[in-house]
Amino acid sequence: MTLSIHSQIEANQTKSILVVGFFVLFVTMVTFIFAKALGFSPSIGLIALIVASMTALGSYFWGDKIVLSLSHAHLASRQKDFDFYTVSENMAIAAGIPTPKLYVIEDTAVNAFATGRDPKHSVICATRGLLTRLTRRELEGVIAHEMSHVKNLDIRLMVLVAVLAGMVVFLADWFLRALWWGGGRRSRDEDRGASALYLVIGLALAILTPLIATLIQLAVSRRREFLADASSALLTRNPDALADALLKIGKDKEVLEVATNATAHLYFANPFKGKQYTAWFANLFNTHPSIEERVKILRAM
């Protein structure tokens, strides 16, 4: 297990660099095409490159704060959230890392997530529903899972994906709104064929970009959830505790209202409860492996 965890940490560091590099290039390309389609100067692509690079840098240092703000989370109270504090402190000692800052989302849905850029700058956030509806033993399993994301440096990659995917979706929305309001500065001597081609490509990208953003999220492999489950079992020496928590969460049908498509992959379990997609392609875009599969593996430990 030790070797696999170290390998995962190294892999996540590499993935972080690749995801950021892909994002910067993708934003530059998309902005260039959108600018050409609307008749703006192609030099806007250079501006886009600068903005994308600054956004990537900002998401590294302040992405956790952005995610917490989007989630309407607030600092936990040691007096009110005593079990949350003490369990987190115990699991941090077991994992050999500093205790993350603790936040709470005032929502009765049962869920949690970890975020930050490294163990020294990390956060674990739990919903009020998770803190009130799980037993202390089940809470230990969930917190140990999130603590494993912190130790394995999954949090760095997850927060980068959350912020950058949101930026990509914003670009598509801007382009469609600009078209709707008659945006564009096409001169009369502009090549109409090239302009039409850029417009078609731009429309295709605007429609497909939310899908591409989802696929970027899925670049954070669902295997990290299985590794975090295994790491949780290793920390607590009690895989059944996490399995019981998963079953309880699976029975909870309440959608977490503050969750978005950009942040869904951060959570311990799917915050949409399968309601964000329908029909045959539902499982294709799930950011989490099925609860049944996770429980089966934990029961076998």
Summary of the structure (lengths in Angstrom):
residues: 301
radius of gyration: 21.1
end to end distance: 12.9
largest distance: 72.3
contacts: 1021
relative contact order: 0.15
helix: 66%
strand: 8%
